[in-house]
């Protein structure tokens, strides 16, 4: 099962809890699981509310008065680590919780210029934050969610009052936690994405972008604490089966985001996908740099990178650098292009592409095993090609001509009845 969070009004711990309960997580079961943490002095309450006319569930972690009077106490990493490791929660949820809280402490340490063991959390380290984070992990587990995806995050704007004084929105820790993630700021003068929400979604989400292709089975709407005029302050969650697990051939996977095929009859041989194309024209860079840039782009998730010779204005020769990628990787790849080349701007657009379905088969040669990439369009012509990297490694290992290794792989595959292109 996958879950998609629509964060048009940001995300916070209580909004996530509200969305989970609204989607069907029993409040009593959630309380029972949370009681496995050695944390006391709070109540978990849920109620139905409306935000700008939209029905939602508001979940609050209500701190009891005797604990509230002690809120000035701070919690360091060792304190949180002890709470988690001594709990009776499952090993999987413990591990996820440890990783999330460690990221939170590391972000605070970087923001304040301290060591992780010395930094202490104020409101973030309090009971409500612990309950929010573990309530989220437990709720997703109850719903059977294996993968999480998210929209770009609305951070809000303005300022917020903290124990460190008046800080700009987004808070410094939130910015640190969301490095490399797609964010934007609306004109709502409020902290829409909190550090707790930021650490949760940035730790759990496999991708950020459009709604994945999914068979929706549950939805949940969690309410924020403040009412905004003309905009529902809610977090919407959709839960359902990932299309790759369904028997229908009408859909195809594109990275973390799914997109529908165009023709049912041809779906067994190809898939139509939505991708993003990033381009820039360069005429003033040392050509030796391109190899390094391309290597970085591929490592960061580019589907393909290529160079095209072009003639620019005033007859200047130049290079068009093109990058094909999934939408969720766009921002990171644009940053690499702008940081690693002399380009001062890029253009990007959505495009469709049609790709043949592929499978990898191994063949044994006298030099070793190599992989063969095989593709076929329905019952029509089959194509196959020897994997270059496999042949390159063998050629280097045995000091053989690369073409000899490729030809040997080609010969073995042809003997099995598949023509190589």
C-alpha positions as CSV (number, residue, x, y, z in Angstrom):
1,X,0.0,0.0,0.0
2,X,1.1,3.6,-0.6
3,X,0.1,6.9,0.9
4,X,0.2,10.3,-0.7
5,X,0.1,13.5,1.4
6,X,-1.3,16.7,-0.2
7,X,0.5,19.5,1.7
8,X,-1.1,22.6,0.1
9,X,-1.5,23.9,3.6
10,X,1.7,22.5,4.9
11,X,2.2,19.6,7.3
12,X,2.5,19.2,11.1
13,X,2.5,16.3,13.5
14,X,-1.1,16.8,14.6
15,X,-2.3,17.2,11.1
16,X,-0.7,13.8,10.2
17,X,-2.4,12.2,13.2
18,X,-5.7,13.7,12.2
19,X,-5.4,12.4,8.7
20,X,-4.5,8.9,9.9
21,X,-7.5,8.7,12.3
22,X,-9.8,10.2,9.7
23,X,-8.6,7.5,7.3
24,X,-9.7,4.8,9.7
25,X,-6.9,4.2,12.2
26,X,-8.8,3.4,15.4
27,X,-8.0,6.0,18.1
28,X,-8.1,3.4,20.9
29,X,-5.7,1.1,19.0
30,X,-3.4,4.1,18.4
31,X,-3.5,4.9,22.1
32,X,-2.7,1.3,23.0
33,X,0.3,1.2,20.8
34,X,1.6,4.5,22.0
35,X,1.3,3.3,25.6
36,X,4.3,1.0,24.8
37,X,6.5,4.1,25.0
38,X,7.7,5.0,28.5
39,X,6.0,8.4,28.1
40,X,3.1,9.5,30.4
41,X,1.2,12.7,31.3
42,X,-0.8,13.2,28.1
43,X,-4.1,12.4,26.5
44,X,-4.9,11.8,22.9
45,X,-8.2,13.4,21.8
46,X,-9.9,13.5,18.4
47,X,-12.9,15.5,17.2
48,X,-14.6,16.4,13.9
49,X,-14.1,20.0,12.7
50,X,-14.5,22.2,9.6
51,X,-11.7,24.3,8.0
52,X,-13.0,26.7,5.4
53,X,-16.0,24.5,4.9
54,X,-14.0,21.3,4.6
55,X,-14.7,18.5,7.1
56,X,-11.6,17.2,8.9
57,X,-10.4,15.4,12.0
58,X,-8.5,17.3,14.6
59,X,-6.3,15.2,16.9
60,X,-4.6,16.9,19.9
61,X,-2.0,15.7,22.2
62,X,-3.2,17.3,25.5
63,X,-0.5,17.6,28.1
64,X,-1.7,17.2,31.6
65,X,-1.3,20.1,34.0
66,X,1.3,18.4,36.2
67,X,3.5,17.7,33.2
68,X,3.0,21.1,31.6
69,X,4.5,22.7,34.7
70,X,7.7,20.8,34.0
71,X,7.9,21.7,30.3
72,X,11.0,23.8,31.0
73,X,13.0,20.6,31.3
74,X,15.0,19.8,28.2
75,X,15.6,16.5,26.5
76,X,18.9,15.6,24.8
77,X,19.6,13.0,22.2
78,X,20.6,10.4,24.9
79,X,17.2,11.0,26.6
80,X,15.2,10.4,23.5
81,X,17.3,7.4,22.5
82,X,16.6,5.8,25.9
83,X,12.9,6.4,25.6
84,X,12.8,4.7,22.2
85,X,15.1,1.8,22.9
86,X,13.4,0.9,26.2
87,X,9.9,1.0,24.7
88,X,7.9,-2.1,23.8
89,X,7.3,-1.0,20.3
90,X,8.3,-3.3,17.3
91,X,11.9,-3.3,16.2
92,X,10.9,-1.7,12.9
93,X,9.1,1.2,14.4
94,X,11.9,1.7,16.9
95,X,14.5,1.9,14.1
96,X,12.4,4.4,12.1
97,X,11.8,6.5,15.2
98,X,15.5,6.6,16.1
99,X,16.5,7.7,12.5
100,X,13.8,10.4,12.5
101,X,14.7,11.8,15.9
102,X,18.4,11.7,15.1
103,X,17.8,13.8,11.9
104,X,15.9,16.2,14.1
105,X,18.7,16.6,16.6
106,X,21.3,16.9,13.8
107,X,19.3,19.7,12.2
108,X,19.1,21.5,15.5
109,X,22.8,21.0,16.1
110,X,23.7,22.5,12.7
111,X,21.4,25.4,13.1
112,X,22.8,26.3,16.6
113,X,26.4,25.3,15.9
114,X,26.5,22.7,18.6
115,X,27.4,19.0,18.9
116,X,24.5,16.6,18.6
117,X,25.1,15.3,22.2
118,X,25.0,18.9,23.5
119,X,22.0,20.2,21.7
120,X,18.6,20.1,23.5
121,X,15.2,20.3,22.1
122,X,12.6,22.6,23.6
123,X,9.0,22.1,22.4
124,X,10.3,19.7,19.7
125,X,11.6,17.3,22.4
126,X,8.5,17.5,24.5
127,X,5.8,14.8,24.9
128,X,3.7,16.0,22.1
129,X,6.5,15.7,19.5
130,X,7.3,12.1,20.6
131,X,3.6,11.2,20.4
132,X,3.3,12.9,17.0
133,X,6.2,11.1,15.4
134,X,5.5,7.7,16.8
135,X,1.8,8.1,16.3
136,X,2.5,8.7,12.6
137,X,4.7,5.6,12.3
138,X,2.2,3.4,14.2
139,X,-0.8,4.8,12.2
140,X,0.9,4.1,8.8
141,X,1.8,0.6,10.0
142,X,-1.8,-0.1,11.1
143,X,-3.0,1.0,7.6
144,X,-0.4,-1.3,6.0
145,X,1.4,1.6,4.2
146,X,4.8,0.5,2.7
147,X,5.6,3.6,0.7
148,X,4.9,7.3,1.3
149,X,4.8,10.1,-1.3
150,X,4.1,13.8,-1.0
151,X,3.2,17.0,-2.9
152,X,5.6,19.9,-2.7
153,X,5.4,21.6,0.7
154,X,3.8,24.9,1.4
155,X,5.9,26.5,4.2
156,X,3.8,29.6,4.9
157,X,5.4,32.9,5.7
158,X,5.8,35.6,8.3
159,X,7.4,35.0,11.7
160,X,7.0,32.7,14.7
161,X,7.6,33.1,18.4
162,X,10.0,30.5,19.8
163,X,12.1,30.1,22.9
164,X,15.0,31.5,20.8
165,X,12.9,34.6,20.1
166,X,11.1,35.8,17.0
167,X,12.2,33.7,14.0
168,X,11.3,33.9,10.3
169,X,9.0,31.3,8.7
170,X,10.1,28.7,7.8
171,X,12.0,28.0,11.0
172,X,15.8,27.4,10.6
173,X,15.4,23.7,11.6
174,X,12.6,23.3,9.0
175,X,14.8,24.7,6.3
176,X,17.7,22.4,7.3
177,X,15.4,19.3,7.2
178,X,14.0,20.1,3.8
179,X,17.2,20.6,1.9
180,X,16.8,19.1,-1.6
181,X,13.0,18.9,-1.2
182,X,10.5,20.9,-3.4
183,X,9.0,23.7,-1.3
184,X,7.2,27.0,-1.8
185,X,5.7,29.8,0.3
186,X,2.2,31.1,0.0
187,X,1.0,34.4,1.3
188,X,-0.5,32.8,4.5
189,X,1.2,34.6,7.4
190,X,1.6,31.4,9.5
191,X,4.0,28.5,10.0
192,X,2.3,25.9,7.8
193,X,5.1,23.3,7.8
194,X,6.5,22.7,11.3
195,X,9.9,21.1,12.1
196,X,8.0,17.9,13.2
197,X,6.0,17.8,10.0
198,X,9.2,18.5,8.0
199,X,11.2,15.7,9.6
200,X,8.4,13.2,9.2
201,X,7.7,13.8,5.5
202,X,11.3,14.3,4.5
203,X,12.3,11.1,6.3
204,X,9.4,8.9,5.0
205,X,8.6,10.2,1.5
206,X,10.2,8.3,-1.4
207,X,9.3,11.1,-3.8
208,X,7.7,14.5,-4.1
209,X,5.5,15.5,-7.0
210,X,2.1,14.7,-8.5
211,X,-0.3,12.1,-7.2
212,X,1.0,8.6,-7.9
213,X,-1.2,6.4,-10.1
214,X,-3.0,4.4,-7.4
215,X,-6.2,2.6,-6.7
216,X,-7.5,4.7,-3.8
217,X,-9.0,2.7,-0.9
218,X,-9.0,5.2,1.9
219,X,-8.8,8.9,2.4
220,X,-8.2,11.0,5.5
221,X,-8.2,14.8,6.2
222,X,-6.3,16.1,9.2
223,X,-7.0,19.6,10.5
224,X,-4.5,22.2,11.5
225,X,-5.2,24.3,14.6
226,X,-5.9,27.6,12.9
227,X,-8.7,28.7,10.6
228,X,-7.7,30.6,7.4
229,X,-10.1,32.6,5.4
230,X,-10.6,31.2,1.9
231,X,-8.2,28.3,2.4
232,X,-8.9,25.0,4.2
233,X,-6.1,24.4,6.7
234,X,-6.0,20.7,6.2
235,X,-3.7,17.9,5.2
236,X,-5.2,15.4,2.9
237,X,-4.0,11.8,2.7
238,X,-4.8,9.2,0.1
239,X,-4.1,5.5,0.7
240,X,-4.3,2.7,-1.8
241,X,-2.6,0.0,-3.9
242,X,0.3,0.9,-6.0
243,X,-0.6,0.2,-9.6
244,X,2.5,-2.0,-10.1
245,X,0.8,-4.5,-7.8
246,X,-2.4,-4.6,-9.7
247,X,-3.1,-7.2,-12.5
248,X,-4.3,-4.5,-15.0
249,X,-1.9,-3.8,-17.8
250,X,-3.1,-0.3,-18.3
251,X,-0.5,1.4,-16.2
252,X,3.3,1.8,-16.3
253,X,5.8,2.9,-13.6
254,X,7.9,6.0,-14.0
255,X,10.4,6.3,-11.2
256,X,8.5,7.0,-8.0
257,X,5.5,8.4,-9.9
258,X,3.1,6.2,-11.9
259,X,1.6,7.2,-15.2
260,X,-1.1,5.5,-17.4
261,X,-0.4,3.9,-20.7
262,X,-2.3,5.1,-23.7
263,X,-3.4,1.9,-25.4
264,X,-4.6,-1.2,-23.6
265,X,-3.9,-3.4,-26.6
266,X,-0.2,-2.5,-26.8
267,X,0.4,-2.3,-23.0
268,X,2.1,-5.7,-23.0
269,X,4.9,-4.4,-25.2
270,X,5.4,-0.8,-24.3
271,X,4.5,1.9,-21.7
272,X,3.9,5.6,-22.1
273,X,5.6,7.7,-19.4
274,X,5.7,11.3,-18.4
275,X,9.2,12.7,-17.8
276,X,10.8,16.1,-17.4
277,X,13.4,17.5,-19.8
278,X,15.9,20.0,-18.5
279,X,18.0,21.9,-21.1
280,X,20.6,24.7,-21.2
281,X,22.8,26.1,-24.0
282,X,26.5,26.6,-23.2
283,X,29.2,28.3,-25.3
284,X,31.9,29.3,-22.7
285,X,32.9,26.2,-20.8
286,X,35.9,23.9,-21.0
287,X,34.7,20.7,-22.8
288,X,36.6,18.5,-20.3
289,X,34.1,19.5,-17.6
290,X,31.1,17.8,-19.4
291,X,32.2,14.3,-18.5
292,X,32.2,15.2,-14.7
293,X,28.9,17.0,-15.0
294,X,27.3,14.0,-16.8
295,X,28.6,11.6,-14.1
296,X,27.1,13.7,-11.3
297,X,23.8,14.0,-13.1
298,X,23.5,10.2,-13.6
299,X,24.4,9.5,-10.0
300,X,21.7,12.0,-8.9
301,X,19.0,10.0,-10.8
302,X,19.0,11.3,-14.4
303,X,17.4,8.9,-16.8
304,X,19.6,10.1,-19.6
305,X,22.1,12.9,-20.3
306,X,23.3,13.9,-23.7
307,X,25.1,16.8,-25.6
308,X,24.1,18.3,-28.9
309,X,26.3,20.6,-31.0
310,X,24.4,23.8,-31.9
311,X,25.0,27.2,-33.5
312,X,24.0,30.0,-31.2
313,X,23.4,33.7,-32.0
314,X,26.1,35.6,-33.9
315,X,27.3,32.2,-35.3
316,X,28.8,31.1,-32.1
317,X,29.2,27.3,-31.8
318,X,27.8,25.9,-28.5
319,X,26.6,22.8,-26.7
320,X,23.0,22.0,-25.7
321,X,23.0,20.0,-22.5
322,X,19.9,17.9,-22.1
323,X,18.8,15.9,-19.1
324,X,15.8,13.5,-18.9
325,X,14.5,12.8,-15.4
326,X,11.5,12.0,-13.2
327,X,9.7,15.1,-12.0
328,X,10.7,14.3,-8.4
329,X,14.4,14.6,-9.3
330,X,14.1,17.9,-11.2
331,X,15.1,20.3,-8.5
332,X,18.2,18.4,-7.5
333,X,19.4,18.0,-11.1
334,X,18.8,21.7,-11.9
335,X,21.0,22.6,-8.9
336,X,23.8,20.4,-10.3
337,X,23.6,22.0,-13.7
338,X,23.6,25.5,-12.3
339,X,26.4,24.8,-9.8
340,X,28.7,22.6,-12.0
341,X,28.5,24.5,-15.4
342,X,28.8,28.1,-16.6
343,X,25.1,28.2,-17.4
344,X,23.1,31.0,-15.9
345,X,19.7,29.5,-16.5
346,X,17.9,26.4,-17.6
347,X,14.6,25.6,-19.3
348,X,12.4,22.6,-18.3
349,X,9.2,21.1,-19.6
350,X,7.1,17.9,-19.3
351,X,7.3,15.4,-22.1
352,X,5.8,12.0,-23.0
353,X,8.0,9.1,-24.0
354,X,7.2,5.6,-25.2
355,X,9.5,2.8,-24.1
356,X,9.6,-0.9,-24.8
357,X,9.3,-3.1,-21.8
358,X,12.6,-4.7,-21.0
359,X,14.0,-7.7,-19.2
360,X,17.5,-8.7,-18.3
361,X,18.9,-12.2,-19.1
362,X,22.3,-13.6,-18.3
363,X,24.4,-15.6,-20.7
364,X,27.6,-17.4,-19.9
365,X,30.6,-16.8,-22.1
366,X,34.1,-18.2,-22.0
367,X,35.2,-15.0,-20.3
368,X,32.4,-14.9,-17.7
369,X,28.7,-14.0,-17.3
370,X,27.3,-11.0,-19.0
371,X,23.8,-9.5,-19.0
372,X,21.7,-9.0,-22.1
373,X,19.0,-6.4,-22.2
374,X,16.0,-7.7,-24.2
375,X,12.9,-5.8,-25.3
376,X,10.0,-6.7,-27.5
377,X,6.9,-4.9,-28.9
378,X,4.0,-7.4,-28.6
379,X,4.7,-10.3,-30.9
380,X,6.8,-8.2,-33.2
381,X,10.5,-7.8,-33.6
382,X,12.6,-8.6,-30.6
383,X,15.7,-6.5,-29.8
384,X,18.6,-7.4,-27.5
385,X,21.9,-5.7,-26.6
386,X,24.9,-6.8,-24.5
387,X,25.3,-4.7,-21.4
388,X,28.4,-2.5,-22.0
389,X,29.4,-2.2,-18.3
390,X,29.6,-6.0,-17.9
391,X,31.8,-6.3,-21.0
392,X,34.0,-3.4,-19.9
393,X,34.7,-5.0,-16.5
394,X,35.6,-8.3,-18.1
395,X,37.9,-6.6,-20.6
396,X,39.7,-4.7,-17.9
397,X,40.0,-7.8,-15.6
398,X,41.5,-10.1,-18.2
399,X,43.2,-7.3,-20.3
400,X,41.2,-8.2,-23.4
401,X,40.0,-6.1,-26.3
402,X,36.5,-4.8,-25.4
403,X,35.1,-5.6,-28.8
404,X,36.2,-9.3,-28.4
405,X,34.2,-9.5,-25.2
406,X,31.1,-7.9,-26.8
407,X,31.3,-10.2,-29.8
408,X,31.5,-13.2,-27.5
409,X,28.4,-12.1,-25.6
410,X,26.7,-11.4,-29.0
411,X,27.5,-14.9,-30.2
412,X,26.2,-16.6,-27.1
413,X,22.9,-14.7,-27.2
414,X,22.4,-15.4,-30.9
415,X,22.9,-19.1,-30.2
416,X,19.8,-18.9,-27.9
417,X,17.7,-17.5,-30.7
418,X,17.6,-13.7,-30.0
419,X,19.0,-11.3,-32.6
420,X,21.1,-8.6,-31.2
421,X,20.8,-5.1,-32.6
